Amino acid sequence: MLLAAACVPAMGVAAESGEETFPMGFHMGVKGGVNSSHLDGEHATESETARSLGLEAGYDWRVGESGRVGVEGFFENNGSACRDYKDSPNAHCYGTNVVGAGVKLGLDAGRFLPYAKLGVAQVMGTDDADGHDAAGFRAGVGMEYLFHPQASVGVEWNYTKAKDEGTDLVNRNLLLGLNYYLDAKKPEPKPEPIVQPAVQEASPVVQALMQNKPVTLQGTVFDFDSARLRPSSFQVLDEVVKFARDFPKAKLDISGHTDNIGSDAYNQRLSEARAEAVKRYLESKGVEPDRIMAKGYSFHKPIASNASAAGRAENRRVEIRAVVTVTELKREG
């Protein structure tokens, strides 16, 4: 039986969102718990519980700001238990193996991920139920908790039903699980603020960089739907160049961001291209290439709601942040 298994125009200085969210991409997991199962129909039995073990693997995508959809395949082994026939004293011992695939819908809520799932599965009886083999459906709900950037624990309840001629094979599982996300990005360490007596005398751009705050170029400094810089960006970027000359130990981290209009793939390309355009400008002014890191994040790091035009305008931006520590400055001096 195939299952849906997956755990459900201005420039200025702006703060970066640091909210923890569940990673996207490939994941795999193990589950274990209890299975309550019975037969309905011609060979009806009373419900009985046994242990349940399972494996799963899947892939997740983000939908909007906090939604996610995924596909997943799974295998489940439900141990054998003896059940009395409802109409006779004879015992009937059976377990099941279940394989399947399906979809899940989830909602990112910080470190928590509530989800629902629906899919199809193949149920294969074991022991006295050997020979029972039928396709059916599975539905379930659950909750995961992200305790590590690449790992979560969770609890799940699911219901499976398949019909083999006149007999229904019914499984109800309550499971605990552990999932590992292969594509999760490890959090970047936050650099220490640069402490300088002259910080108040510097320009707002240099002050922000000296304090490890981002300098933000809003989307209006680029041509529409393009990575071409407009001259209105040059004054701020020249201040960044001045900072790089004054602090030769400092590196610059450039991140491109978009709103959520359009596909993730399109916005990823645009955010990368705009970050690279800023990098090329700084290099053209003499900043060494190995001091500059440029990366695009599509619409995955909003600083405002994409539900309004004003919020989307804030999210269309490139951020420049200095990466330097007090220790490095002391070594230089």
Secondary structure, 3 states (H helix, E strand, C coil): CCCCCCCCCCEEECCCCCCCCCCCEEEEEEEEEEEEEEEEECCCECCEEEEEEEEEEEEEEEECCCEEEEEEEEEEEEEEEEEEECCCCCEEEEEEEEEEEEEEEEECECCEEEEEEEEEEEEEEEECCCCCEEEEEEEEEEEEEEEECCEEEEEEEEEEEEEECCEEEEEEEEEEEEEEECCCCCCCCCCCCCCCHHHHHCCHHHHHHHCCCCEEEEHHHECCCCCCECHHHHHHHHHHHHHHHHCCCCEEEEEEECCCCCCHHHHHHHHHHHHHHHHHHHHHCCCCHHHEEEEECCCCCCCCCCCCHHHHHHHCEEEEEEECCHHHHHHHC
